[in-house]
Amino acid sequence: MDSIKGLKEYVQSEEYRSALGLPKEQQETYQLLAQGEYNRNYYFVHPVTGRELLLRVNCGSQMHLENQIEYEARALKLLWNSGRTPELFYVDGSKQKLEQGALVMEYLPGHVLDYRMERKLAAECLADIHSVQSEDMEKYLISPEGSLEAILTECEDMFRIYEESLLGESHKKKKIRTLLERGWEKARRTELSCCYRCCINTELNSTNFLINGKGKKNYIIDWEKPLYGDPAQDLGHFLAPTTTFWKTDVILNQQEMDEFVEDYIASVNGRFPTEGLKERVDVFIPITCLRGITWCAMAWVQYQAPDKLIFNESTFRKLEQYLEERFLDKIGAYLD
């Protein structure tokens, strides 16, 4: 916990301990469980209840939000009835006693998703989550008007970091710029019509699933960047090669993608309309690929900073893979 200034003192503060029903004197031990680009997660056991919990400390916002941790907490509250997300116990976005936002949620068991063997379980998780409806979703969640254009605008913002950096390679800048222009052209000639919106995760890589098996509880965690939008966007992100290849070496073929969408529709089981879903998914996949590539380009530049708070060696190696010309050419084929 030493790497985050003030965190040790924070978990000993009266406000934190009182809110969670912890003894006045610290008895629990915090262990670093995992860290991403913007958050650090610490596992601990409540010394009174014996419940396994997770302290999540936010170190940045992909969405450029001042209230990032509160936004994530709101999504967890909205989705609690799905039975597929962790229970929220505490959130503090004040940044008064700690420079970062923090929340405490339920620690859930499970292993990361196996794309080859467990896609159907992932489809069931998503169908249950997308079926949750609440008037507060549209009120509290960001809801982009044009989803394809919103993704591409985000791509432009991220790619600008690489494009304007002296560290970026000129031939890669040109190649990614060409891919983006093709993405904009695809968006301009595509009309998406969706009559159903819900809370979508937008970042569905294999490590954001906790799988325990058929007939058991399976979950989706990490609700850092939820939107109120088209469920096809989530499916497109799940299936995109830039997603599946991120923590694995898997790139799904067309038959596997089609089977996943069919399993998802079967799992929805009429709870909301799915007409035209597959056609929309097919559009979201290549645009999502551009988001993955431009995020990697931005992150690659950020990883050059000597004072970066969170540095993940495996992530850095993957960034380099995604920016290889061979991989960029493979992504280009999805835009045809």
Phi, psi and omega in degrees: 000352183296335184289344177249111185303126175086358185291320179300318179290325182298314183289352176259359182289152182297319182298312181298312185289322179294318182297328182260000181068031179274151177302153182302319178266131184299126176242337182280156177243133181258129179239132177295119183264314182196157174218140175251205180282337188231357184217152170238137183243128181242130179269139172206161179250129179295120186292344180263309184273340183077007182282141178276128186230167181227123173266121182248120181250122183271128183245009180171170183226120173295332184268003180059040180263141174285329183253045186306311185292327178289325177296316178296318179298322179299317179298318179299320178295316182296328187260002186304322182291349179291337184073011185241006183228158180289151177282137180267134180243337187198141174214139178219106178252014185290329182059030179273316180260350180215135183294336180257160173281155181217149171217159175237129180223171178297136172275127182249144178279165174136164178249165180293155184293136171264111184298330182282322190253341192233022180298324181297323178294324176295320178299320179295318178301311183294321179298318179293318180292315181292342180280346180287130178234142178203141177298334183286343182300308181292333182285319189255340182261146176295136185227090182298142180292300178255107189295318179294315180296323179296317178296315182293325175296319175298319177302315180298317179298319181287316183293332180303326179300318180283317185297326182266356181276139176291343181281335182290143180277133188299319182290330177285325176301315181294319182294315180292322177300319178296319178298318179296318178299322177292325177295316178299320179295320178296319180295320181296327182265009181244131174248116179263127178239112181231126182261004183223131178231154184202183176281119179245149185281316179072359181219067190262064173274171189300329183283350177271002174254142170241112188251133177241352174118169180298134180079002179243179181281126176234144192226165168238126181244180179066081180255053183287329189225052181284154175226165169261105188199196183285125178302336178298333178295319177297316181295320178298320179292318180301319187273341185300138180300330177293338177274306186295329183278349188299308181251004181222192173242027186264132167231118186286145175273175186298321180297317179295322177296315180298319180296322179297314180298320178297317178296321179296313180299320177296323180287328175299320173052044174080005182289337172206160185292138180237015178298133178075006183299311184300319180297322178290321177301317181298333177279321182292330184303304182294325179292323176296323177302319179295323177297318179297316181294314183289327174297318179296321178298315178298311183297325179300318177294316181297328180290347178280346182287127183293339183258019180300128186293317180243120178235119181246115186298318181294325177296316181298320178296321180291323177304316181296322179296317183293336182264004174291145183299324180297319180290319178299321177295323180295321178293324179302329181295333180286344181269355180293000000 
